[in-house]
């Protein structure tokens, strides 16, 4: 599993989490489940966990995936993959992060206008 974040000024560290077997355990762990139940927080079964509509990091993951695809011939191990991910992550364009952050108002409006239907994002 790979985790990171971004903001209008750039990208956070890219972390590769090995041996993860419980999905996003911060969301699916026993304590999280208990807290959501006691606070009457329902799930988001109706909304894709990786919806690019309101989760612009999906655009970044897509870009990273395309870059890694071009390097697949030279990736022969998990270590090679981690090195390639870190190298490609370090070359991402900061301006693209800013554009994605700036797109949030348009993304939110598109979701509202689509009444939970598909959007151009």
FENRATA-V115756 format. One record per backbone hydrogen bond with DSSP energy under -0.5 kcal/mol. CO is the residue of the C=O (numbers start at 1). NH is the residue of the N-H. Records with the same first field share a line. If there is no record, write none. Layout:
CO = NH + NH
This chain:
1 = 17
3 = 15
5 = 12
7 = 10
10 = 7
13 = 15
15 = 3 + 17
16 = 18
17 = 20
19 = 21
23 = 25
24 = 27 + 28
25 = 29
29 = 33
30 = 34
31 = 35
32 = 36
33 = 37
34 = 38
35 = 39
36 = 41
37 = 40
40 = 42
44 = 47
48 = 51
51 = 54 + 55
55 = 58
56 = 59 + 60
57 = 61
58 = 62
59 = 63
60 = 64
61 = 65
62 = 66
63 = 67
64 = 68
65 = 69
66 = 70
67 = 71
68 = 71 + 72
69 = 72
71 = 74
72 = 75
74 = 76
77 = 81
78 = 82
79 = 83
80 = 84
81 = 85
82 = 86
83 = 87
84 = 88
85 = 89
86 = 90
87 = 91
88 = 91
89 = 92
93 = 96 + 97
94 = 98
95 = 99
96 = 100
97 = 101
98 = 102
99 = 103
101 = 104
102 = 105
103 = 107
104 = 108
105 = 109
106 = 110
107 = 111
108 = 112
109 = 113
110 = 114
111 = 115 + 116
112 = 115
114 = 117
